[in-house]
């Protein structure tokens, strides 16, 4: 169900709750005025943007991956050190008004990281898929086998908090 359908479903009473990213959430709240309560918690809704590559690429291009991670760390530092400029960029790039971006800003968590939260979310989603037989898999994968922390750890050791 897309954001527009979620809004209609809430208005009609077809659903009691929805989960969505911050900017969309605040747009929904503004559309429904005082008829909605926002519950924010990383355990309710967290968006992870994951980067993937082939094991062979990792093996042959470790230095390139470190450079890429370094660029992401620099981007995070820019965001941290230039909040107003970043908000303006976000507003322009998403077509959202600046007031909405300001309102949503505290809900965002930026920066490259490999946290245990990601592993837990992957496992939870995989268990949900297996339990509902939405895949022909009968066991959940060991996601730790698919995570390559070395590039990020080399440029920002504190950003890697997964248990290994």
N, C-alpha and C positions, 0 to 999 in steps of 0.2 A: 504494500500500500504506500503510495507516494504522499508527500506532505499535503497536497491539496485534498486528497482523499481522506487523510487523517483528520483534517480540519472538518470536513463534512461529516465524518463518522462521529467525531466528538459532538458536533452541533446536534446531530440527529439522535444521539444516545446509543448508537450502535456499538461504541466502545467507551470504556470509562477512562482509559489512559493510553498514552502513546509515548514513545521515546524517539528523540531526534536531536540533531546537532544544535548548538547554541543559537546561531542566527535564525534558523528555522523555528526553533522553540519560542524565541521571543516574538517572531512574527505571528505565530499562532496565538500567543498570549495577548498580543495587541489586538488581534482580530476578535478574540473572545472576551476581551475586557476582564471584568472581575468574575467571570464564570469558570476560571481555570486556576489551579494552583500548580506552581512549578516546584518539583522536588529535585534538587540537584545533589548528586553524589556520584563519585567515580564508580561505585558499584552498580548504579542504576543504568548509566549510559556512558560509555567511553568509546571514542572513536580512535582506532589505531590505524595509522597509515604505515603499511609494511612495504619494505623493499625486498624484491626477490631477484635472484640470479641463479645460474646453473653452477653446480659444484666445480665443473671444469673451468668456468670463468674465474671463480674464486682462486683456484689453484694457480692459474696463469696470470692473474691481474691483481694480486693482493695490494700492490703499491697504488694502483688506480683507485681501488676501493677505499684505501686510506685517504687519498686526496679528496674523494667524494665526501667521505665522512667529515673531513676537515672543513669542507665548504658548508656542510650542514651545520656544523658547530659555529662557524662564522655567521651564518644566517640567524641562528638562535641568538648570538651575541648582538647582532644588529637589532633584532626585535627587542631584546632586553634593554638595550641602551638608547633606542630611538622609538619609544612607545607611540608618541603622537604621529610621527611619520609613518610608522607601521599601520596604525589604525587608518590613516588616510589612504594608504596603499590598499588595505583590505576593503575599505569602503568602495574605492574606485574599481577594484578588480572584481568585486562580487556584485556591484550595482546596488548595494544596500546603503541606506542613509547612514550618515556618521553617528547619529544619535543611537541607532540600533547597534552599531559596532561598539560604541562606548558602553552600552548596556550589557552586551554579551562578553566583553573583554575579560572579566574575571573568570568566566567559565572555560577559557581556552588554556591549554597546556601545550606549549611549543617546545620543540627541541628534539634532537636525536637521542633516543634512549632505548635500551633493551632492559625492560623491567620484568619482574616476576608476574606483574599484572597481565602482561601480554601472554605469557605461557598459560596462566590460569584461564584467561579468556578463550584461548585456542582450545584448551582441553574441555572447558565447559561447553563450547559450541559443538565440538566433535562428539561429546557424550550425548548431547541433545539430538544431533543428527543420527547417531547410531540407534539411540533408544526409539526414535520414531521411524526407523528403517527408511530414511531418506537417502541412503547410500547402500551399496552392496557390501560395504565394510562392516565387520562385526566387532572390531576392537578400535580403540582410539590410538592414533599414532603417538609415538614419543617425539613430541615437537622439539625437544631440546636437541635432537640429532640434526635438525634442519636449520638451526640457528648458528650463524657465524658471527661471533662477537668480536673477533680479533681486530678488525679494521677500526671499529668505534673505540674499542678499548685502547688501541694504540694512540689515538688522538684525544680521547676524553674518558679516561678510566672510570671516573665517577658516574658516567652515564650508563654504565653496564652494571645492573644490579640483579641480573638473573642468577639463580642458584645453579651452579654447574658441578 
